[in-house]
Amino acid sequence: MLTPKKNLLELLKSQGKPDRLVNQYQPFVPVMIDPCSKFTRGNRVKGQTTKDQWGTEIAWPEEQFAAMPHVTAENKVVPDITRWQNYVKVPDIVGACSDPELWKPALEAAAQVDKDEKMVLGFMGTGIFEQCHYLMGFEDTLSNLLLEPESMKELIAAIGDFRFKYLKLLVDNLRPDIILSHDDWGSKHTLFMSPATWREMIKPFYFKMYNYAHDNGVLIMHHSDSFLEPIVEDMVELGIDIWQGVLPQNNIPKIQKQLAGRMALMGGIDAAIVDWPEASEEAIRAEVRRACVEYGPGGGFIPSLTYGLAGSIYPNVDPIITDEIARYNEAVYGIRA
């Protein structure tokens, strides 16, 4: 039986021979105590409303699973995109996160990972598009892409430069095996913008980031729990190794045939069916088995919830998902893992 790491690497090869389906995040050990994570997300405290390094209000009510931006007409950082330079102070992530002493806890955590069995996963939340709507809200972001494209290009370039510095710090200091990079580019049924607008505004900055990672031997897992069928080939061009968060609203079998192993798809399990208090174990197992049966034979597929990190909102759900994938692997491949 292949180790979780080797099984994943076989999955990512064009002619690889994985011996079973990769089971969710089994091959990965997230290391999220690096100074960049602390700098960008360390303000998030359950039960409190705070501000991040960009000045965005972040709310985390006690009853909620995670923190979210709380952007209103009164508190938005950028009320006028044509004068964004007057409002936005790009955080100095290089100045804040370059001291080698700050990296020691993360490096110690990474050193504990058995590199034969697992892969060290670095994390980068809040991508370029997401940072835009953190600064001005969804409505202004989408409107400004159409009405004030030149000003949006300037702001996106500033955010893109920040993100590149973030990724470079992570690669150069932590040297993870793979980076999980977040940026949601669509809703459940459509892209947030036209493919042409995405290609012009967003795509170029990811070339620089993801090429730097690959040039230094780091794989890229891009999270976008969205409908992204129209830009799948673009994602391959960007060098994304794993599209994490692929919703079943995408035509996954069609995409698998189109990709022919050039990018792995991770997700496929409908959270709306499985991750809620009244979901029965039978219903959870049925949805997981459906995803494995429908998408597993097509290759390049990792069954998983579509969230941007391991785990479910309701804690009883994720163990059932993991166990059902293991049952499928045992039934189909003779390996329970």
Stockholm file with secondary structure:
# STOCKHOLM 1.0

chainA/1-337         MLTPKKNLLELLKSQGKPDRLVNQYQPFVPVMIDPCSKFTRGNRVKGQTTKDQWGTEIAWPEEQFAAMPHVTAENKVVPDITRWQNYVKVPDIVGACSDPELWKPALEAAAQVDKDEKMVLGFMGTGIFEQCHYLMGFEDTLSNLLLEPESMKELIAAIGDFRFKYLKLLVDNLRPDIILSHDDWGSKHTLFMSPATWREMIKPFYFKMYNYAHDNGVLIMHHSDSFLEPIVEDMVELGIDIWQGVLPQNNIPKIQKQLAGRMALMGGIDAAIVDWPEASEEAIRAEVRRACVEYGPGGGFIPSLTYGLAGSIYPNVDPIITDEIARYNEAVYGIRA
#=GR chainA/1-337 SS CCCHHHHHHHHHSTTCCCSSCCCTTTTEEECCCSHHHHHHHTTCCTTCEEECTTSCEEECCTTSSSCEECCCTTTCSCSCGGGGGGTCCCCCHHHHHCCHHHHHHHHHHHHTSCTTTCEEEEEECSCHHHHHHHHHCHHHHHHHHHHCHHHHHHHHHHHHHHHHHHHHHIIIIICCSEEEEECCCBCSSSBSSCHHHHHHHTHHHHHHHHHHHHHTTCEEEEECCSCCGGGHHHHHHTTCSEEEEECTTSCHHHHHHHHTTSSEEEEECCHHHHSSTTCCHHHHHHHHHHHHHHHGGGSSEEEECSSSSSSCSSTTHHHHHHHHHHHHHHHHHSCCC
#=GC SS_cons         CCCHHHHHHHHHSTTCCCSSCCCTTTTEEECCCSHHHHHHHTTCCTTCEEECTTSCEEECCTTSSSCEECCCTTTCSCSCGGGGGGTCCCCCHHHHHCCHHHHHHHHHHHHTSCTTTCEEEEEECSCHHHHHHHHHCHHHHHHHHHHCHHHHHHHHHHHHHHHHHHHHHIIIIICCSEEEEECCCBCSSSBSSCHHHHHHHTHHHHHHHHHHHHHTTCEEEEECCSCCGGGHHHHHHTTCSEEEEECTTSCHHHHHHHHTTSSEEEEECCHHHHSSTTCCHHHHHHHHHHHHHHHGGGSSEEEECSSSSSSCSSTTHHHHHHHHHHHHHHHHHSCCC
//
